[in-house]
Amino acid sequence: MARQTLKMFYPISIKNIRRLKAGDLIEYSGQVLLADEKTIDKYRMYERLEGTPFLNLSRELILFCLPVEGTLYSESMKIEPDELEYLFMSGITATIGLNVEEEEITAIYRRFSRVNLSLCDRTALYPLGVSESVPEEVECGMSISLKDVLLYVDVSSQGTKFGSDADAGL
C-alpha cells in the first residue's frame, strides 16, 4: 500500500511532529538550519562563554550536511547522545540526515518526542533562491530555504526506526 505524502511548511509544530510515524513521507518547504560535526560544539561553547544561546533554536529543523562543489551533500552523520540532547533541549523540532543506529540515540528521540528525517532518492540539495549560494563551510546560524524536498521519517517520536520490527507492527 502506498503511503500518502504529507505537505509540511516551516515552522513545523511539535504537535505535528509527534503525529508522524516511521516511514511517513513528507514534502517539506521552508527554512532549515545547517550543521556539521563542529557546529553543535560552537553553539554550546558560545552559550557557555556568553551565558545566552547563540540563537533561538525553537521550532527549527537542522540539516546535517557538508558543502561539496556548489551543493549541500547530506551523508548520514553520527552524533553524540549529549549533543542530541542539547539540540532538543534548545528547541530543535527535528533533525535531518543523522545516522541513528544506536538504541541510546533512538531513546533520546522517544524521550523528547522528536523525529529524524532522511532525504528520499537524493544526497545533494541546492538552495531555493538563485541569490543564495552554497557556503564553503557550514557556520553557526546558517540556514537555507528548500522547496518541495521529499523526506521520510527515519525515526519517529516514539523511537521507532523505519524498517524495524516495531515499524512493521510485529
C-alpha positions as CSV (number, residue, x, y, z in Angstrom):
1,M,0.0,0.0,0.0
2,A,1.4,3.4,-1.0
3,R,1.9,5.9,1.7
4,Q,0.4,9.4,1.4
5,T,2.8,12.3,1.2
6,L,2.2,14.9,3.8
7,K,2.9,18.6,2.9
8,M,4.7,20.5,5.7
9,F,5.9,24.1,5.8
10,Y,8.2,26.0,8.1
11,P,7.8,26.2,11.0
12,I,6.6,22.7,11.9
13,S,4.9,22.4,15.2
14,I,5.9,19.8,17.9
15,K,2.2,18.7,17.7
16,N,2.6,17.8,14.1
17,I,6.0,16.2,14.6
18,R,4.5,13.9,17.3
19,R,1.9,12.6,14.9
20,L,4.5,11.3,12.4
21,K,5.1,7.6,12.1
22,A,8.3,5.9,10.9
23,G,8.2,5.7,7.1
24,D,5.8,8.7,6.6
25,L,6.7,10.7,3.5
26,I,6.9,14.5,3.9
27,E,7.2,17.1,1.2
28,Y,8.9,20.0,3.0
29,S,9.1,23.6,2.0
30,G,10.8,26.2,4.2
31,Q,13.9,27.0,6.2
32,V,16.4,24.6,7.6
33,L,19.5,25.3,9.8
34,L,22.7,23.8,8.5
35,A,25.0,21.8,10.8
36,D,28.1,19.6,10.6
37,E,30.1,17.8,13.2
38,K,31.6,21.1,14.6
39,T,28.6,23.3,14.7
40,I,27.0,21.9,17.8
41,D,30.2,22.4,19.8
42,K,30.3,26.0,18.7
43,Y,26.7,26.6,19.8
44,R,27.5,25.1,23.2
45,M,30.7,27.0,23.6
46,Y,29.1,30.3,22.8
47,E,26.3,29.6,25.3
48,R,28.8,28.6,28.0
49,L,31.0,31.7,27.4
50,E,28.3,34.3,26.8
51,G,25.6,32.9,29.2
52,T,23.0,33.0,26.5
53,P,22.2,30.9,23.4
54,F,23.8,32.0,20.1
55,L,20.3,31.9,18.5
56,N,16.8,30.7,19.3
57,L,16.6,27.1,18.0
58,S,12.9,26.7,18.9
59,R,10.8,25.0,16.2
60,E,13.8,24.7,13.8
61,L,14.8,21.8,11.7
62,I,18.5,21.1,11.5
63,L,20.1,19.5,8.4
64,F,23.4,17.8,8.9
65,C,25.4,18.3,5.7
66,L,28.7,19.2,4.1
67,P,29.2,21.7,1.3
68,V,30.6,19.9,-1.8
69,E,31.1,21.6,-5.1
70,G,28.2,24.0,-5.0
71,T,25.7,21.6,-3.3
72,L,24.9,20.6,0.2
73,Y,25.8,16.9,0.5
74,S,23.8,15.0,3.1
75,E,25.6,11.9,4.1
76,S,24.3,10.2,7.3
77,M,26.3,11.6,10.2
78,K,26.7,10.3,13.7
79,I,26.0,12.4,16.8
80,E,26.9,12.0,20.4
81,P,24.0,11.5,22.8
82,D,24.8,14.6,24.8
83,E,24.9,16.7,21.6
84,L,21.5,15.4,20.5
85,E,20.0,16.1,24.0
86,Y,21.4,19.7,23.8
87,L,19.7,20.3,20.5
88,F,16.4,19.0,21.7
89,M,16.6,21.0,25.0
90,S,17.4,24.0,22.8
91,G,14.1,23.5,21.0
92,I,15.1,21.8,17.7
93,T,11.9,20.2,16.3
94,A,13.6,17.6,14.1
95,T,16.9,16.5,12.7
96,I,17.6,15.7,9.1
97,G,20.4,13.4,8.0
98,L,21.6,11.7,11.1
99,N,22.7,8.1,11.3
100,V,20.5,6.7,14.0
101,E,21.6,3.1,14.7
102,E,22.2,3.0,18.5
103,E,19.4,2.3,20.9
104,E,20.7,5.1,23.2
105,I,20.1,7.6,20.4
106,T,16.6,6.4,19.5
107,A,15.7,6.5,23.2
108,I,16.5,10.3,23.1
109,Y,14.2,10.8,20.2
110,R,11.5,8.9,22.2
111,R,12.2,10.9,25.4
112,F,11.9,14.3,23.7
113,S,9.2,13.2,21.2
114,R,11.3,14.4,18.2
115,V,12.0,12.8,14.8
116,N,14.9,12.2,12.5
117,L,14.1,12.7,8.8
118,S,16.1,11.5,5.8
119,L,16.3,12.6,2.2
120,C,14.5,10.4,-0.3
121,D,16.3,9.4,-3.5
122,R,19.0,12.1,-3.3
123,T,22.1,13.1,-1.3
124,A,22.6,16.7,-2.6
125,L,20.5,19.8,-2.0
126,Y,20.5,23.2,-3.6
127,P,19.3,26.4,-2.1
128,L,15.9,27.6,-3.3
129,G,16.9,31.2,-4.1
130,V,19.2,32.0,-7.0
131,S,20.8,34.6,-4.8
132,E,21.6,32.0,-2.1
133,S,24.9,30.4,-2.7
134,V,26.2,27.3,-1.0
135,P,28.7,28.2,1.6
136,E,32.2,26.8,1.5
137,E,31.9,25.9,5.2
138,V,28.9,25.4,7.5
139,E,28.8,28.1,10.2
140,C,26.6,28.6,13.2
141,G,23.3,30.1,12.3
142,M,23.4,29.4,8.6
143,S,20.2,28.4,7.0
144,I,18.8,27.8,3.5
145,S,15.3,27.7,2.1
146,L,14.1,24.5,0.5
147,K,11.0,23.9,-1.7
148,D,9.2,20.6,-2.0
149,V,12.0,18.4,-0.7
150,L,10.9,14.8,-0.2
151,L,11.8,13.4,3.2
152,Y,10.9,10.3,5.1
153,V,10.6,9.8,8.8
154,D,13.6,7.6,9.7
155,V,13.0,7.7,13.5
156,S,9.5,8.5,14.9
157,S,8.8,10.5,18.1
158,Q,8.1,7.1,19.7
159,G,11.6,6.0,18.9
160,T,10.5,3.6,16.1
161,K,13.1,3.2,13.3
162,F,11.8,2.9,9.8
163,G,12.1,-0.7,8.6
164,S,12.3,-2.1,12.1
165,D,10.1,-4.9,13.5
166,A,8.2,-2.3,15.6
167,D,7.6,-0.3,12.4
168,A,6.2,-3.4,10.7
169,G,3.8,-4.0,13.6
170,L,5.5,-7.3,14.7
